[in-house]
């Protein structure tokens, strides 16, 4: 009838453990605030150590009950319990010392041992609750090592866009999913509930509550059923404060179990829906602009250019690459390009549209090797001299709207290795007059939509 009492008291451990910690810390703070021969805080210090130590006894008892009834293994809790008892004993010790002294400031340096015991015991408790490396796992790898942690070995699931069909379903899909979502609590060092999910043998063995894969009803296995419980359910796994599996990860786990949790199955043979795989395809991101390692341009240099009428900004926060526009500098001429000479190794975007530049500027632009976007629309530049741009090996987008140009001029641009798009609106060129296909995509406008009946309606 009353068999629930001890498990219930065990569950009070997270509540009971924080109260004595706070009281003991309060007593320690008063010690360090005490001046020499100052007894003003002494009664409060004595009371704090007494109450904190009594609370520590209750926390130790409730923690032991939680260990007994919540499925924790002894290997997991032993050091936390031992240091909890030692910390409580240290609290009683300092209570006794505070009763025998008239100068609490003499306890300052010896009480640092209690500070260390509180921190270490708390760290061990946090590890049990949240997993190994809970504090360090969010740090950069060099900081993890500095603070005694080890870089996480849980690599997220990644799939190649080609050849994923031949991947081993368990080893290359299921195990990475388990590593990402379960390893902090269920690994060889921290077997919460006696369960280790880091390899095939441990997975089949299960934990203190039995197997996590049901060989008779695979889809009712606790491995998946507890993950699919509502987040606020007490049996939901992983714990709500931990990383939760993506819905696609759950679908892939479920599909593996539908195939009787085969350890020999290939991913393609299971016939997963492509939408379940999409989030995990490993795609190489290629930067649109050149990748360079150089210091950012000083802000005062940019300010001087802005005073002359240039619009100039980094392409991204912290980037050394620049975007320059003459939208507010319509009187810009060929000789004004010299104002930008000091930044020629930084400018990737240059808009000279609507300015007074001529063909002379084309040869000068060769000194801007990183130019990726160049806008020469509505200027005095002639198409016949565009071949002067062939030295711009990084040029991807060229705007030559509203200038005089012929098909032969466009052919010269085919030598630009990176050129992707040329915008040539209002140039007199029409698609039906350009039988030649270029390496780049040509946008010349003059699009016509087919008439529809409503076009003839008079309102």
N, C-alpha and C positions, 0 to 999 in steps of 0.2 A: 504493500500500500504506500509506504513512504520511501520506496526505492529510488524515487526521483530526487530526493533531497541532496544527496552527495553530488550527483552530476550537475544539479542546479547551482550548488555552491561553487563547483569548479568553474562554471561559466561566469561567475562573478570575478574571476581573477583579473581580467583586463580593467575592471573598475577599481578593485581593491589595490592593485599594484601601483596605480598612478597617485593615489592619495598619499601614501607614506613617502613616495619620492618627492612630492611637492612639499610636504612638511619638513623632511630632512634638508632639502635644498634651502628652505626658508631659514632653518637653523644655521646652516653654513653661511648664508648671506649675512646673518646677524653677527657671526663670529668675525667675518672680514670687515664689517662696519665698525666693530668695537675698537676703540682707541685704548692705548696702554693704561692700565689701572682703572678702566671705565667699566663699572658693573651694571650700567643701566639696562643692558640687554640680557643680562645673565639669566633672570627667571624665564624669559621667553625662550632663550636658547635651550635651557634644561627641559622645558615643556615640549619644545619641538622635537628634541631627540627622544624623549620618552614616548610621545604619541606616534612619532614616525617609526620607531622601533616596534611598538605594539602593532601598528598597521603592517609593518614588514612581516611579522609573524603570521598575521591573517592572510597576507598575500602569498606567503610560502605554502600555507596549508591549502588555500584555494588552488594554487598552481599545481600542487601535487595531485589534488583531486581531478583537475582538468587533464593531467597526464594520464591518470588511471582510466578515465571514462571517455576521453575524446579521441583515442586511437593514436596518440603520439608515441613514437618509439623512444626508448630510453636514451639511445645514442643522440637523438635530436635534442632532448631537454636536459641532459645530465649536468652540463656545465652551467646552464642558466639557473638551474635549481641550486646547485652548489654555491655559486656566487651570490645568489639571492639570500641564502642562509648566512653566508659570510658578511654580506652587506648589513643584514639585520643585526648580526652580532656586533659589527663595528658601530652601529647606531647605539646599542646598549653600552658599549665601551665608552663612547664619547659622552653619553649621558652621565656615566659614573665619573669621568674626568671633569665634566662641567660642575658636578656637585662638590668636587674637592678643590676647586680653584676660585680665587676671587678676581682673576684677571683673564677673561675669555680670549683676549688677544694672543695669549700664549698658546692657544690651540690652533692658530691659523695654519701653520705649516704641517702639523701632524694630521689635521682634518682633510688635507688634500688627498690623503689615501682614501677617505670616504667618497670624495668627489670622483676619483678614478674608479672605485668599485661601483658606484651608481651608474656611471657612463658605460662601463663594460658590461654590467648585468643588463642594462637597458638595451645595449646593442645586441646581445645574445637573444633577448626576448623579441626584438624587432626582426631578427633573422628567422626565428621560428615562425612568427606570424606572417611575414612578408617575403621570406625566401632569402637565400644566400646572396649577399651583395646588393641588398635592397637600396642602400645609400649610394654605393659606388657605381651601380650599373648605368646610371644616367650621366656619369662623368666621361670625359675623353679618356682614351686608353692609358695615356701617360699618367693622368691623375689617379686612375683606378689602381695602378701599380704603386703609386706613391702612398696611398692610403691603405695599402694591404689587400686590395681587391684584385681580382683577376679579370681581364677583359672577357665579356660574355662570349661564349662559344656558340650561342644560338644564332644561326644564320637564317634569315627569313626565306620562305619559299620563293625560288626564282625558276622560271622555265624558259627554255629557248623557243623562239618562234618557229624554228625549223627543227624537226627531229624529236619533239616532245613525246611523240607516240611511243618511242622505244625506251622511255625512262622507266626505271623500276618504281612501281607505284608506292610500295612501302618505304624503301630506303630514300628515295629522292622527292617524295611528296608528303607522305604521312608523317615520317619522322621529323622533317623540318617544321611541319605544322605543330607537332607536339613540343618540339624544342622551343619554338617561339612563344607558345602560350602556357606551357606547363612546367618547363624545366626549373624555374626558380624555386618551386616547392617539391618537385618530384624528380630528384637527381641523385646520383650515388652518395653525395655528401649530405643531402637534406631530404630524407625519405619521409615526407609528411604522410601520415597514415600508413607507413611502411611501404609506400608505393614509389617505384622508380619507373619513369617513362622515357628513359634516355636510350634504350636499346630494345631489340626484339625479345631477348630472353627475359628481361625485367618486365616488359609489357605483358608477356604471356603469364608470368608468375603472379601478377596482381599485387594487392596489398593486404592489409590486415582485415579488410572487409570482403576479401575474396577476389576472384578474377574480374578484370574490367572489360573483358570481351566474353560475351555469352556465346558459346559454340552452337547453341540450339536456336537462339533468337538474336541474331547478330545486331539487328537494328534497335534492340532494347538493351544493348550493352551499356553499362554505366559510363564507358568512355565517351559516348556521344550523348546519352540521355541527360547527364548532368550538365553538359555544355548547353543543351537546348532548353533548360529550365529558365523561367523568368529571372532576370538579373537580381531581383530582390528576394528570391527564394533562398532559404538557408542552406540548401544542398547544391546551389548553383556553383559550377566550377568553370573557369578560374574565379577566385574571389573578386567581388565587384570592383575593388580598388586596383586590380591587376589588368594587364592588357587582355582584351577580349578578342576571341577569334572572329575574323571576318565571315560574313555569311557564305562567301565562296569557299572558305576553308572548311566550314561545317559541311557544305555540300560535298566536297571532295572526301572528307572523312566518312560521311554517310555512304557515298558510292563505294568506297573501299570495303566497308562493312557489308554492303549489299552483295559484294563479290566474295563473301565469306572470309573477309580479312585475309586474303591470300598474300603470302609473302613472296610469291613468284610472279605475281601479276604485273603486266606491262600497262602503263597508263593508257595507251591507245586502245588496248583490248577491252578496257572498262567502258569505253565510249562516253567520256564526259562531255557535257555541253560546253561549247567553246566559250560561252560567257563566264563559266566558272574559272576558266584559265586566264582570261584576259588580264586581270589585275596583277598577275605574276610573271607576265612575259618580260624578259629583260631586254630593254630597248636602249641602245646607245644614243644619248642626247648629243647632238652636234650643234655647237654654238654657231649662230648666224654670223657673228662678228669674229674676227681673228682672236686667237687666244695668245695673249702676251703677258709677260711678267715685268711690269714697270711701275714705278711709284706714281701715285695720283698727282695731277697737276696742281700746283699751289693755287689757292683761291684768289690771291691778289692778282695773279696772272690772268685768270678768267675775268676778274673785275675790270681790268684794263681793256680787255677786248669788248666787254659789254658797253663800256663808255664810248667806244668807237662806233657802236651800232650793231655789233654782232649779237646774235642769240647763241649762247654756248653753254652746254651742260654735259655732265657725264651721262653716258647711256644708262647707267645704273648706279645706285648708291655705292660709293667706295671704289668704283671702277676708274681705271686710268684712261679709258677710251672716251672720246668726246663726240658730241653731236654739235655741228656748227651750222647755223642758218643765217641768211642775209635777208630774211623777211622784212626786217626794219632798216635795211641798208640798201635801198634801190639804186643808189649811186655807186655801188661797188663796181670797180673796174679792174682790168687785168693786173695793174700794178699794186692794187690793194691786197693781192694774195700774199704779198710779202709780210703783211701783218700777222699771218698765220704760220709763218715759217718755223717759229720756235716750237710749234705744236704739231709739226708734220708727222711725227712718230706716234701721235695720239688720236688724230682725227680719222674716224671711220665713216662718218655721215656728214656730207657737205651739200648744202642746198644753196645754189646760186641762181635759182629761178627768178626771172623778172629783173635781173641786174643788167649792167652794161658790158658784161664780159664778151670777148670775141674769141676767134680761133687761137689767138696767141696763148690763151690760158690753158689750152689742151696740152701743150708740151710742158708747161710748168707743173701740171698736176702729177707728173711722173715722180715728183719729189715727195708725194704723199702715199707711201707704199701700202698703208692699211685701209685705204678708201674702199668701202664696201657698198655704200649707197651714194650715188652722185646725181644731182638734179641740175640740169642745164636748160630746163624748159623756158620758152619765151625769152631767149637771149639772142645775141648776134652770132652765135656759133653756127657754122655751116656743117652739114652732114659730110661733105667731101673730106673733111679733115679729122673725122672721128677715129681713124686708125692710129692717131697719136695717143689714144687711150690704151693701146695694147700692152703698155708696160704696167698697167694696174692689175696685178695678178689676183687681187682679192675682190675685185669689183663683181658684185652680184646683181645689183639693181641700177638701171640707168634710165633717167627720165629726160626725154628730148622732145617733149610736146611743144608744138607750135614753132618748130624750126624747119628750115628747108632741108629736105632729105630725100634720097632716092634708094631704090632697092640695092644698088651696088654699094652704097654707103653702109647699109646694114650688113652686107656680106663681110665687110672688113671687121665687124665686131665678133664674128665667129671665132676669131683667134684668141679671144679672152677666155681663159680656162674655167673661170668660176661663174661667168655671167649666166644668170638664171632668167631674168626678166628685163625686157626693154619696153618702155611706155612711149609710144610715138603717136599720140592723138594730134589731130589738127595739123598733120604734116602733108596732106594730099595723097597719102598712100591708102590703098583699098585692098582688102583681102583677096579679091578676085584678080588683082594685078600682081600678086606675089606667089607665083607657083613654087618658088623655092622654100624648102623647110629649113629653118635655122636650128642651131643647137639650143638656143634660148627660146623662151616663150615670148612672143611678140603681141603686144596689146596696141591696136591701132584705132579702136573705136568704130564709128560708122555702123553700129549695130542697128538692125531694123527688126521690129517685131511684126509677125503676121497680123493682118487686120482681123478683127472679130466683129460680129454683127452689131454690137452695141456702139461701135465707132461711128455708125451712120445715123444713130438716133439723135434727133434734134429736140432739145428740151426747151 
